[in-house]
Amino acid sequence: MTSGARRFYRDWAGIAHDAVGSLRIEAARTPANTDLADLIDELATHSAEFAGRWDAHDVEYYRSGRQRFHQPDVGDLDLDYDALEVPADPGLTILTCTLAPAHPTPPPSPGSKNTPIRYDSGPADDGRRVHTEPR
């Protein structure tokens, strides 16, 4: 749990709580998964914050909501998400995200001369999934 993650997730406490709860669900769903058990042991050993959250035994099964991010090049983003489970492949989940209605258009990136950014595009020339709208 790095300081960079704490800056990126504007609701750090909420995302940390939900992530540990999701790990707890997965650990219960796949008790024979030794890799996951090893990861949980390692996190609990090296992070008092994780250990405290794990020991609380909170289980979160969240399927939709809003995540609040701070992306250094773009600024604050609020994204609504829905998790869609794939019945044919238990454990596989597709996460869809859309820009939250409170922000009808994303903020311009620094140096873009107020050109809006489109988030639903394919890879740009530099491989990112973000590029500017055509003029």
C-alpha positions as CSV (number, residue, x, y, z in Angstrom):
1,M,0.0,0.0,0.0
2,T,2.1,2.8,-1.3
3,S,1.7,6.6,-0.8
4,G,1.1,6.8,-4.6
5,A,-2.0,4.7,-4.3
6,R,-3.2,6.9,-1.4
7,R,-3.0,9.9,-3.7
8,F,-4.5,8.1,-6.7
9,Y,-7.6,6.8,-4.8
10,R,-9.3,9.9,-3.4
11,D,-11.3,7.6,-1.1
12,W,-8.3,5.5,0.1
13,A,-10.1,4.2,3.2
14,G,-13.1,3.0,1.2
15,I,-11.1,1.3,-1.6
16,A,-8.8,-0.4,1.0
17,H,-11.8,-1.6,2.9
18,D,-13.5,-2.9,-0.2
19,A,-10.3,-4.6,-1.6
20,V,-9.7,-6.5,1.7
21,G,-13.3,-7.5,1.8
22,S,-13.1,-8.8,-1.8
23,L,-9.9,-10.7,-0.9
24,R,-11.8,-12.3,2.0
25,I,-14.6,-13.4,-0.3
26,E,-12.1,-14.9,-2.8
27,A,-10.3,-16.7,0.0
28,A,-13.5,-18.3,1.2
29,R,-14.5,-19.1,-2.4
30,T,-11.2,-20.8,-3.2
31,P,-9.8,-22.3,0.1
32,A,-7.3,-24.5,-1.8
33,N,-5.7,-21.5,-3.5
34,T,-2.3,-21.5,-1.8
35,D,-1.0,-18.5,-3.9
36,L,-3.8,-16.3,-2.5
37,A,-3.3,-17.6,1.1
38,D,0.4,-16.8,0.7
39,L,-0.4,-13.3,-0.6
40,I,-2.7,-12.6,2.3
41,D,-0.1,-13.9,4.8
42,E,2.6,-11.7,3.2
43,L,0.3,-8.6,3.3
44,A,-0.7,-9.2,6.9
45,T,3.0,-9.7,7.9
46,H,4.2,-6.5,6.2
47,S,1.3,-4.1,6.6
48,A,-0.3,-3.4,10.0
49,E,-3.1,-1.5,8.1
50,F,-3.9,-4.6,6.0
51,A,-3.7,-6.9,9.1
52,G,-6.1,-4.7,10.9
53,R,-8.6,-4.7,8.0
54,W,-8.2,-8.4,7.6
55,D,-8.8,-9.1,11.3
56,A,-12.0,-7.1,11.2
57,H,-13.6,-9.9,9.1
58,D,-15.6,-7.4,7.0
59,V,-16.8,-9.0,3.8
60,E,-17.7,-6.7,0.9
61,Y,-19.5,-7.9,-2.2
62,Y,-19.8,-4.7,-4.1
63,R,-21.1,-4.9,-7.7
64,S,-21.6,-1.2,-8.5
65,G,-20.7,2.2,-7.2
66,R,-18.5,5.2,-7.8
67,Q,-14.7,5.3,-7.6
68,R,-13.0,8.6,-7.2
69,F,-9.5,8.9,-8.6
70,H,-6.8,11.6,-8.9
71,Q,-4.8,11.0,-12.1
72,P,-1.8,13.3,-12.1
73,D,-1.9,14.2,-15.8
74,V,-5.7,14.6,-16.0
75,G,-6.9,15.6,-12.5
76,D,-9.8,14.3,-10.5
77,L,-12.1,11.7,-12.1
78,D,-15.2,10.2,-10.8
79,L,-16.1,6.9,-12.5
80,D,-19.3,4.9,-12.0
81,Y,-18.6,1.1,-12.3
82,D,-20.6,-2.1,-12.6
83,A,-19.1,-5.5,-12.1
84,L,-20.6,-8.1,-14.5
85,E,-20.0,-11.7,-13.5
86,V,-19.5,-14.3,-16.3
87,P,-21.7,-17.3,-15.3
88,A,-19.8,-19.7,-17.7
89,D,-16.5,-18.9,-15.9
90,P,-16.9,-18.5,-12.1
91,G,-14.5,-16.0,-10.7
92,L,-14.3,-14.0,-13.9
93,T,-15.7,-10.5,-13.7
94,I,-15.9,-7.8,-16.3
95,L,-15.7,-4.3,-14.8
96,T,-17.3,-1.5,-16.9
97,C,-16.7,2.2,-16.0
98,T,-18.3,5.4,-17.2
99,L,-17.6,9.0,-16.4
100,A,-19.9,9.9,-13.5
101,P,-22.9,12.3,-14.4
102,A,-21.6,15.0,-12.1
103,H,-18.8,15.5,-14.7
104,P,-20.4,15.5,-18.1
105,T,-17.0,16.0,-19.9
106,P,-13.6,15.0,-18.5
107,P,-11.2,17.8,-17.7
108,P,-8.6,18.7,-20.3
109,S,-5.2,17.3,-19.8
110,P,-2.3,19.7,-19.0
111,G,-0.9,21.2,-22.2
112,S,-3.8,20.1,-24.4
113,K,-5.0,23.7,-25.0
114,N,-8.4,22.8,-23.6
115,T,-8.9,20.0,-26.2
116,P,-11.3,17.5,-24.6
117,I,-10.1,13.9,-24.0
118,R,-12.1,11.0,-25.2
119,Y,-12.0,7.9,-23.0
120,D,-13.8,5.4,-25.1
121,S,-11.2,5.2,-27.9
122,G,-8.8,2.6,-29.0
123,P,-5.0,3.0,-28.5
124,A,-3.5,6.3,-29.4
125,D,-0.2,6.5,-31.2
126,D,1.8,6.1,-27.9
127,G,-0.3,3.1,-26.8
128,R,-2.4,4.9,-24.3
129,R,-6.2,4.4,-24.5
130,V,-6.7,8.2,-24.4
131,H,-6.5,10.6,-27.3
132,T,-7.9,13.9,-28.2
133,E,-11.1,14.4,-30.1
134,P,-10.7,15.3,-33.8
135,R,-11.1,19.0,-34.6
